[in-house]
Amino acid sequence: MPSAAVLPMIAARQLSSQTGRGRKPAQPPTTTKIAASFANVEAPILGGKSEPKVVPPMAAPEVIRAVPMSSSLAGNAAYEVERNTLERQLSSLDLTIIQEPSKEQVEADNLPRSDIIARSVTILRENDFGGYTIPAKGLYPYQWNWDSALVAMGWAMFDEARAWEELETLFSAQWADGMVPHIVFHRPCSTYFPGPDTWQAGSSTHSSTGITQPPVAAISVRKIVEGSGNREAALRRAAALFPKLMRWHRWFVTARDPEGRGLVATLHPWESGMDNSPMWDEALAAVPVDPIPPYVRKDLGHVDSAMRPKQAEYDRYLTLLYRFRAVGYDPAQLYHMSPFRVSDVCTNSVLYRANRDLRWLALQLNETEAVFEIDSWLERARAGFETLWDGSAGIYRSQNQLTGTLIPAATSGGFLPLFAGVPSTDRASVLADTISRWADSVRYSVPSFDPADVRFEPLRYWRGPVWAIVNWMITDGLRSYGHHKLAERVIRDTRTLTSSSGMYEYFNPIDGAGAGGNNFSWTAAMCLMWLDRKTEGQ
């Protein structure tokens, strides 16, 4: 049986023999999702759902080196079954739909297509805890908001029903005021802090945190509907989620932009999803540390401290948490009393894109009044984005709402207005030039922070490492503005990282070492998204 690596070339030869050398077929082959590659695959769960063990804290930072992608799963019986099954199924496909990869893709994709699929699917199934997907064992044992929405897109590539379940489980924890929390605590777990006992928040049925995260869910819903094999059924599932999505987006407008700035406020670094980004250094330093109960950081029992936020940052994270808890997480009070209030360019970009996709969904569902309401949100936000543009640096910056100044930190979040569809064509070209400049200064793009800044740290969380999910958003935006060559460069870099180092949470842009959690759900999901021919525009 031919390996998956040579299947595209065989397909090309078969197509040539059917249509004549150099001639195109009379009917172009149907573009399908990669779901065709593993329909009906039954993969056993690798480790069950037992409580992850707490790893003793590391005595000292170690040099993290890249390891072969297959090192953690090769030889695993479930993984090998998955991969071998996919090899057989790929060999039986109508190979005319599998297109020969470019030379650049061959160089970047060090593994057969079936191996990438098998590894990604296995990771999602291993991290499936029954209706929701945890980001990674031990380090992140609960359901995270934007993680789940991004992971749902990966599930949809091979199990659409499970993708809908992911989103429905997330929205089952929606608060009465419309807010969807950033973590849902579905079950007790001792490997994470701060947990439900610290937050003391949630609805009558779900314990959760009292803050939110970038609203990716509407983006995910549109992706699932557009790629569905049964559009009518998909729209029914989407229709059930639509009013919940509207309530959440309306909450952002009313609770986080009560002054009508056009930009919603982020009140805690954890809400941004980019916890320790240099964007927050100045604003977070202005938060006075309150006397807080003693605590033990559980994250350092799983990951080297060199890869995580520093203790001074954690003290301020918890200061904000306890202050918010003291007022019952009341959004009206939080907005005015929080000593940390910023217009985060990432959150606002995701919200803008999500509003566009929610508007699209409203049109599919004939929700005319909702379309007009969403249009008003988009119009107000467009004006707000103008206040974040820094032409001298060629990037969008976040803004400290309490001081009214742009934050002196250029991050990968500053490229996400491309994903939102906000910039003009000329401004998009400026952003593309900035991305290229950053990419030229490291080995793997796109670093999460300007490599030329003295605060750049290639291994510390959001202060330099490459993140697959941000790269997916950046490449989606670049393609929408016609910068396909640069987008392919970023995709090849990300594929090389996941192939050579593993499906890590993030990666060192200098040497490619994987860092943070391994077998990470949203990294696996993004690999599936990039293998989907609809997503790739092939």
C-alpha positions in Angstrom: 0.0 0.0 0.0 1.5 3.4 -0.9 2.1 5.8 2.0 0.1 8.9 2.5 3.1 11.0 1.5 3.0 9.7 -2.1 -0.8 9.5 -2.5 -1.1 13.0 -3.9 1.5 12.2 -6.6 -0.4 9.0 -7.5 -3.6 11.0 -7.7 -2.0 13.5 -10.0 -0.8 10.6 -12.3 -4.2 9.0 -12.3 -5.9 12.3 -13.1 -3.4 12.9 -16.0 -4.1 9.4 -17.4 -7.8 10.1 -17.3 -7.8 13.6 -18.9 -4.7 13.7 -21.0 -1.3 15.2 -20.1 -1.6 18.9 -19.2 -5.4 19.0 -19.7 -7.9 19.8 -17.0 -10.8 17.4 -16.4 -14.1 18.3 -17.9 -15.6 18.6 -14.4 -13.3 19.9 -11.7 -13.0 17.5 -8.7 -15.2 18.3 -5.8 -13.5 20.0 -2.9 -14.2 18.2 0.3 -13.2 18.6 3.9 -10.6 16.3 5.5 -13.5 14.6 7.2 -13.6 12.4 4.1 -10.2 11.1 5.2 -11.3 9.7 8.5 -15.1 9.1 8.3 -16.2 6.4 10.7 -12.8 6.1 12.4 -13.3 4.8 15.9 -10.3 5.9 18.0 -10.1 4.7 21.6 -9.4 7.2 24.3 -5.7 7.0 25.2 -5.7 7.6 28.9 -9.3 7.6 30.1 -10.6 10.4 32.3 -8.7 9.7 35.4 -7.4 12.7 37.5 -4.1 13.9 36.1 -1.2 13.5 38.5 0.5 16.6 39.9 4.1 16.8 38.8 6.5 18.0 41.5 7.8 21.5 40.9 11.0 21.8 38.9 14.0 22.6 40.9 15.5 24.9 38.2 14.8 25.9 34.7 16.0 23.5 32.1 16.9 24.0 28.5 13.9 22.9 26.4 14.9 21.2 23.2 12.8 20.3 20.2 11.8 16.6 20.1 10.4 14.6 17.2 6.7 15.1 16.8 6.0 11.4 17.2 8.0 11.0 20.4 5.1 11.3 22.8 2.6 9.2 20.8 4.6 6.9 18.6 4.2 3.4 19.8 0.9 4.3 21.6 -1.5 1.6 20.6 -4.5 4.0 20.1 -2.4 6.4 18.0 -1.0 3.6 15.8 -4.5 2.2 15.3 -5.8 5.6 14.3 -2.9 6.2 11.9 -3.0 2.8 10.3 -6.8 3.1 9.8 -6.4 6.5 8.2 -3.7 5.2 5.9 -6.1 2.5 4.6 -8.9 5.0 4.2 -6.7 7.5 2.4 -5.7 4.8 0.0 -9.3 4.0 -0.9 -10.4 7.6 -1.5 -11.2 9.1 -4.9 -7.6 10.3 -5.1 -8.4 12.9 -7.8 -9.5 15.3 -4.9 -6.1 15.1 -3.2 -4.0 17.8 -4.8 -0.2 17.6 -5.1 1.4 19.9 -2.5 3.7 22.6 -3.5 7.5 22.3 -3.0 7.3 24.7 -0.1 4.6 22.6 1.6 6.6 19.4 1.1 9.5 21.0 2.8 7.4 22.2 5.8 5.1 19.1 6.1 7.6 16.6 7.4 4.9 14.1 8.2 2.4 12.3 5.9 -1.0 13.9 5.9 -2.5 10.9 7.6 0.0 11.2 10.5 -0.9 14.8 11.1 -4.6 14.0 11.0 -4.2 10.9 13.2 -2.2 12.8 15.8 -4.6 15.8 15.9 -7.7 13.6 16.1 -6.1 11.5 18.9 -5.2 14.6 20.9 -8.7 15.9 20.7 -10.2 12.6 21.7 -7.7 12.2 24.5 -8.7 15.6 25.9 -12.4 15.0 25.4 -14.0 14.9 28.9 -17.6 14.2 27.7 -19.1 17.2 26.0 -16.2 19.6 26.5 -12.5 19.5 25.6 -9.8 20.5 28.1 -6.8 22.3 26.6 -4.2 19.9 28.1 -4.0 17.3 30.9 -2.9 18.6 34.3 -2.1 22.2 33.4 -5.6 23.1 32.2 -8.2 20.6 33.5 -11.4 22.6 32.8 -13.3 24.1 29.9 -11.8 27.3 28.7 -14.0 29.7 26.7 -12.0 30.6 23.6 -10.2 27.3 23.6 -13.5 25.4 23.3 -14.7 27.7 20.4 -11.5 27.2 18.5 -11.4 23.5 19.2 -14.9 23.1 18.0 -13.7 24.1 14.5 -11.2 21.2 14.7 -13.9 18.7 15.9 -16.0 19.8 12.9 -13.4 18.5 10.5 -14.3 14.9 11.4 -17.2 14.9 13.9 -19.6 17.7 13.4 -22.0 16.5 16.1 -19.2 16.7 18.6 -18.4 20.2 17.5 -21.9 21.4 18.2 -21.8 19.7 21.5 -18.6 21.6 22.5 -20.3 24.9 21.9 -23.6 23.9 23.5 -21.8 22.8 26.6 -20.0 26.1 26.8 -23.2 28.1 26.5 -24.9 25.9 29.1 -22.9 27.9 31.6 -24.0 31.3 30.3 -24.9 33.8 33.0 -28.3 35.4 33.3 -26.9 38.7 32.1 -25.5 37.1 28.9 -21.9 36.8 29.9 -20.1 33.5 29.0 -17.3 32.9 31.6 -13.7 32.3 30.7 -13.5 29.0 32.6 -16.3 26.5 33.4 -15.6 24.2 36.3 -17.5 21.1 35.3 -15.8 18.8 37.9 -13.6 18.9 40.9 -9.8 18.9 40.2 -6.8 19.6 42.4 -4.3 20.4 39.7 -5.4 24.0 39.0 -5.4 27.3 40.9 -7.5 29.4 41.2 -10.4 27.0 41.1 -14.1 27.3 42.0 -13.5 27.7 45.7 -11.5 30.9 45.0 -13.7 32.4 42.4 -17.1 31.6 44.1 -18.9 32.5 40.9 -21.2 31.0 38.3 -24.9 30.2 37.6 -27.3 28.0 39.5 -26.1 25.0 37.6 -22.4 25.7 36.8 -19.4 26.9 38.8 -17.3 29.3 36.8 -15.0 32.2 36.8 -16.5 35.7 37.0 -14.8 37.1 33.8 -15.0 36.4 30.1 -12.7 35.8 27.1 -12.5 36.9 23.5 -15.8 35.8 21.9 -14.7 33.3 19.2 -17.9 31.2 19.3 -19.8 33.0 16.5 -16.8 32.6 14.3 -16.8 28.9 15.0 -20.6 28.6 14.4 -20.2 30.1 10.9 -17.2 27.9 10.1 -19.2 24.8 11.1 -22.3 25.7 9.1 -20.3 26.6 6.0 -18.4 23.3 6.1 -21.4 21.1 7.0 -22.4 18.2 4.9 -26.0 18.9 6.0 -26.5 22.6 5.9 -30.2 22.4 7.0 -29.4 20.4 10.1 -26.4 22.7 10.9 -28.6 25.8 10.6 -31.0 24.2 13.1 -28.2 23.8 15.6 -27.0 27.3 14.9 -30.5 28.7 15.3 -30.6 27.3 18.9 -27.4 29.0 19.7 -28.2 32.3 18.0 -30.1 34.0 20.8 -27.4 33.0 23.2 -24.7 34.5 21.0 -26.7 37.7 20.6 -27.1 38.0 24.4 -23.3 37.5 24.9 -22.4 40.1 22.2 -24.9 42.5 23.6 -23.4 42.0 27.0 -20.0 43.1 25.6 -21.6 46.3 24.3 -23.5 47.2 27.4 -21.2 45.9 30.2 -17.8 46.7 28.7 -18.5 49.8 26.6 -21.1 51.7 28.6 -19.5 55.0 27.5 -19.8 54.3 23.8 -16.1 54.4 23.0 -16.6 51.8 20.2 -14.1 49.5 21.9 -14.9 47.1 24.7 -12.9 47.1 27.9 -10.8 44.2 29.2 -10.7 44.4 33.0 -8.3 41.5 33.8 -5.3 40.2 31.8 -6.9 36.7 31.9 -9.8 38.0 29.9 -7.6 38.8 27.0 -6.3 35.2 26.8 -2.8 36.7 26.5 -2.2 36.7 30.3 1.3 38.1 30.7 1.7 40.0 27.4 4.0 43.0 27.6 0.8 44.9 26.6 -0.2 44.7 30.3 3.1 45.6 32.0 2.4 49.3 32.5 -1.3 49.0 33.3 -0.8 46.0 35.6 2.0 47.7 37.4 -0.4 50.4 38.4 -2.6 47.9 40.2 -1.7 48.0 43.9 -1.3 44.6 45.5 -3.8 44.0 48.2 -3.3 41.7 51.2 -4.5 38.4 49.7 -4.7 34.9 51.2 -1.6 32.8 50.8 -1.7 30.6 47.7 0.2 27.9 45.9 0.6 28.2 42.1 -0.3 24.8 40.6 0.9 25.8 37.1 4.5 25.6 38.2 4.0 21.9 39.1 3.4 21.2 35.4 5.5 23.7 33.5 9.0 25.3 34.0 8.7 28.7 35.7 10.7 30.2 32.8 7.6 29.6 30.6 5.0 31.1 32.9 4.0 34.5 34.3 6.1 35.9 37.1 5.0 35.9 40.8 4.5 39.7 40.8 2.0 39.4 38.0 0.1 36.6 39.7 -0.2 38.7 42.9 -1.9 41.3 40.8 -4.1 38.8 38.9 -5.4 37.6 42.3 -5.8 41.1 43.7 -8.2 41.9 40.8 -10.0 38.6 41.3 -10.7 39.2 45.0 -11.8 42.8 44.3 -14.2 41.6 41.6 -15.5 38.9 43.9 -16.2 41.4 46.6 -18.8 43.2 44.4 -20.3 39.9 43.2 -18.8 40.4 39.7 -21.5 43.0 39.0 -20.5 44.4 35.5 -21.6 47.9 36.2 -19.4 48.2 39.3 -16.5 46.3 37.7 -16.2 48.7 34.8 -15.9 51.8 37.1 -13.9 50.3 40.0 -11.3 48.1 38.2 -7.8 49.6 38.4 -7.0 47.7 35.2 -9.1 48.8 32.2 -7.7 48.5 28.6 -9.0 48.4 25.1 -7.3 45.1 24.1 -6.7 45.0 20.3 -7.0 41.2 20.3 -10.4 41.1 22.1 -11.8 43.9 20.0 -10.6 42.3 16.8 -12.1 39.0 17.7 -15.4 40.7 18.7 -15.5 42.6 15.4 -15.0 39.5 13.4 -17.5 37.6 15.5 -20.0 40.3 15.0 -19.5 40.1 11.2 -20.0 36.3 11.4 -23.0 36.7 13.7 -24.5 39.1 11.1 -24.0 36.5 8.4 -25.8 33.9 10.6 -28.7 36.4 11.3 -29.1 36.7 7.5 -29.2 32.9 7.1 -31.9 32.7 9.8 -33.9 35.8 8.6 -33.3 37.6 11.8 -33.7 41.1 10.3 -33.9 43.1 13.6 -30.7 41.4 14.7 -28.9 42.5 11.5 -29.7 46.1 12.2 -28.5 45.8 15.8 -25.2 44.2 14.8 -24.7 46.8 12.1 -24.8 49.5 14.8 -22.2 47.6 16.8 -19.9 47.3 13.8 -20.2 51.0 12.8 -19.3 52.1 16.3 -16.3 49.7 16.5 -14.9 50.9 13.2 -14.4 54.4 14.6 -12.9 52.9 17.8 -10.2 51.0 15.9 -8.9 54.2 14.4 -7.8 55.3 17.9 -5.6 52.1 18.1 -3.5 52.6 14.9 0.1 53.5 15.3 1.3 54.4 11.8 4.9 55.0 12.9 5.2 51.4 14.1 3.0 49.9 11.4 0.8 48.1 13.9 -2.4 48.4 16.0 -1.8 48.8 19.7 -3.9 48.3 22.8 -5.0 51.4 24.8 -5.0 52.1 28.5 -8.5 53.5 29.0 -7.6 55.0 32.4 -4.8 57.1 31.0 -6.1 57.4 27.4 -2.7 56.5 25.9 -1.6 53.8 23.5 0.4 51.0 25.3 4.0 50.9 24.2 4.1 47.3 23.3 3.8 45.8 19.8 2.3 42.3 19.9 1.0 39.8 17.5 -2.5 40.8 18.7 -1.8 44.1 16.8 -2.1 42.1 13.5 -5.5 40.7 14.3 -7.5 43.6 12.8 -6.6 41.8 9.6 -8.6 38.9 10.9 -11.4 41.3 11.8 -11.4 42.9 8.3 -10.9 46.4 9.7 -7.9 47.9 7.9 -8.0 49.6 4.5 -6.1 47.8 1.7 -3.1 50.2 2.1 -3.0 49.7 5.9 -3.2 46.0 5.5 -0.1 46.1 3.3 1.7 48.1 6.1 0.7 45.4 8.6 2.0 42.7 6.2 5.3 44.5 5.9 5.6 44.6 9.7 4.8 40.8 9.9 7.5 40.2 7.3 10.0 42.2 9.2 9.3 40.3 12.4 9.5 37.0 10.6 12.8 37.9 9.1 14.3 38.4 12.5 13.4 35.0 13.9 13.4 31.5 12.5 9.7 30.8 13.0 6.9 33.3 12.6 4.9 34.9 14.1 6.4 35.8 17.5 3.8 37.1 20.0 6.0 40.1 20.8 8.3 42.4 18.8 11.6 40.5 18.6 13.5 43.9 18.5 12.1 44.9 21.9 14.4 44.4 24.9 11.5 42.8 26.8 11.3 40.0 24.2 11.5 36.5 25.9 11.2 33.6 23.4 10.0 31.0 25.9 7.8 33.0 28.3 4.2 32.5 27.4 2.9 35.6 25.6 6.1 37.6 25.7 7.6 36.1 22.5 6.6 32.5 21.7 4.7 31.5 18.5 1.1 30.5 19.0 -0.7 28.4 16.4 -4.1 29.9 17.1 -2.9 33.5 16.6 -1.1 32.3 13.4 -4.3 30.9 12.1 -6.1 34.2 12.7 -3.2 36.1 11.1 -3.1 33.9 8.0 -6.9 34.1 7.6 -6.6 37.8 7.6 -3.6 38.0 5.3 -5.4 35.8 2.7 -8.6 38.0 2.9 -6.4 40.9 1.8 -4.6 39.0 -0.9 -1.3 38.5 0.9 -1.2 34.8 0.1 2.6 34.3 -0.1 3.1 35.7 3.4 0.2 33.6 4.7 1.8 30.5 3.3 5.1 31.3 4.9 3.4 31.6 8.3 1.5 28.3 7.8 4.7 26.5 6.7 6.5 27.7 9.8 3.7 26.6 12.1 3.5 23.2 10.4 7.2 22.7 10.7 7.0 23.6 14.4 4.2 21.1 15.1 5.9 18.4 13.0 9.3 18.7 14.5 8.6 19.7 18.1 5.1 18.3 18.8 1.6 19.7 19.4 2.7 22.1 22.1 0.8 25.1 23.5 3.4 27.5 22.1 6.9 27.5 20.5 10.2 29.3 20.8 10.5 31.4 17.6 14.3 31.2 17.7 15.0 27.4 17.9 11.5 25.9 17.5 11.4 24.2 20.9 7.9 23.4 22.1 6.8 24.9 25.4 3.9 25.0 27.8 1.4 22.1 27.7 2.0 19.3 25.3 -0.7 17.4 23.2 -2.5 20.7 23.2 -6.1 20.8 21.9 -6.2 24.1 20.0 -2.9 23.4 18.4 -4.2 20.1 17.1 -7.4 21.8 16.0 -5.5 24.4 14.0 -3.5 21.7 12.3 -6.8 20.2 11.1 -8.1 23.6 10.0 -5.0 24.1 7.8 -5.4 20.6 6.3 -9.0 21.4 5.2 -8.9 22.4 1.6 -11.8 24.8 2.0 -9.8 26.7 4.7 -6.6 26.6 2.6 -8.4 27.9 -0.5 -6.8 25.1 -2.6 
